[in-house]
Amino acid sequence: MVNEMETYLKISDLHKTFYPHGKPLKVLEGINLEVDKGEIFGIIGFSGAGKSTLARCINRLETSDSGSIELGGTDILKLSKKELLKERHRIGMIFQNFNLFDSMTVYQNIAYPLQIAGVPKAQIKDRVLETAELVGLTEKLKAHPGALSGGQKQRVGIARAIVTNPDFIISDEATSALDPQTTMQILDLLKEINRKSGITILMITHELDAIRYICNRMAVLEEGKITESGLVRDIFENPNSKTGELFAKVFKLLQNVELTSGGGI
Amino acid sequence: MSLLDSSLWEVIKASFDPAIWKELWGPIGETLYMTVVSSLIMLVFGLLIGILLTITNPDGLVPLKASYTVSGWVINCLRSLPQMIMIILMIPVARLFFGKAYGTNACIIAIAASCIPMYARIVESSLLEIEKGKIEAAQAIGSNNLSIIFRILLPETVPSLIRGFTVSVISVLSMTALAGMFGAGGIGDIAVRYGYQRFQHDRLFACVYILIILVQLIQGIGNLVSKQILKTRNLI
């Protein structure tokens, strides 16, 4: 099969070492990764595998030690501070703990990135309403995040991430704090956004189901290295790494439980 | 009336004598004037220094280790001076500004000098309370540091900043009473001149009532405002 897809994110030989209490701790050891334009790409790993660090290196919330990150043809690591701020308008990010601004209403939360990006006032309102409708929050615009449920909060988080029409979304454990049903709804929403706007999504998670549900391709991150990557189906059926094997095992086990107990636990 | 020759009950009754209270309105005004002006000065400079401390912190937005260490050290030095000694130290400074070393305005300098470092520390600890994730979200959106400070950091921590300010205003109030001993006028001056030097305990008691009422009022307003904000944000 010829891959006609255009590569959108290309990470080459990325390294990052932390020094907690002065001792070196290698978190990323030569990450190589390619994500195609318009796809939803999953990265799975246990806690401590370096998932979040990898996510944060991409928009430079974390400075990496060496390597290169190309995003839509731009070398992220070579940008000046000013250019970086501008570039970040093109990268949306959603978080496990939502990280919404409690002092602002839902409307203000969604409008904030537009104001920062310098969008003219007249256009902000239309864009916020449009985005709120897409994520299903039209009724809640005047509420403060404190009054929302977890799922609604993440909808605000997603709206805030996509309101500037970015080309790329980093989802750092976006559904890990939500219950299974809400998780499905949020994943459906991400899928819909991806389908409608062709936005590229990098899903970083430890949840198998989330990856299986919305990703086509995935990579396994293990102790700071990508141990395998490819089609989700292939990795689940024929894992080549420790983590992949373990996940596949857990997955099969869960399937058996579902079969024998009729789905209930 | 003195506790030396009268019973406690009689002194308490005398402390409500309208004749005493008539003489207290002036000093109450002076105390309020000193408290309000000093608090405003403290608010402006305390916030400014507190913000600088927070962002120059090694984990802050603009880590500047040298500046953070030096300013921390200076603040600690200023804070280790008891308020009374600060008043004495500020006498020449007040003379420089106002041409005299006594009076309400002269003491405002000493009160500000003593309370600004304290409030700066309180501001710093309030600002450090913010969830790091919110700052990160703002950074990921592409906010510059000024937007982060004024649109995220300060608004998000406002309830805590108000509680800290309340505590500090009460501390300013108690310092105005102390300053009364050094010619600042106000309630403290009455308490010292009549209560301490002339054993007129009825007047001393009246001063105590006023201070209690003022503290209750300040704390009450602070709690109310901070709670109201939290309620608007559905956080309580």
Interface residues (C-beta under 8 A of the other chain):
Chain A: R56 N59 L61 L85 K86 E87 R88 H89 I91 M93 F95 N97 N99 L100 F101 D102 S103 M104 Y112 P113 I116 A117 A143 H144 P145 G146 A147 R160
Chain B: E131 G133 K134 E136 A137 A138 Q139 A140 I141 G142 S143 N144 S147 R151 I152 P155 E156 V158 T232 R233 N234 L235
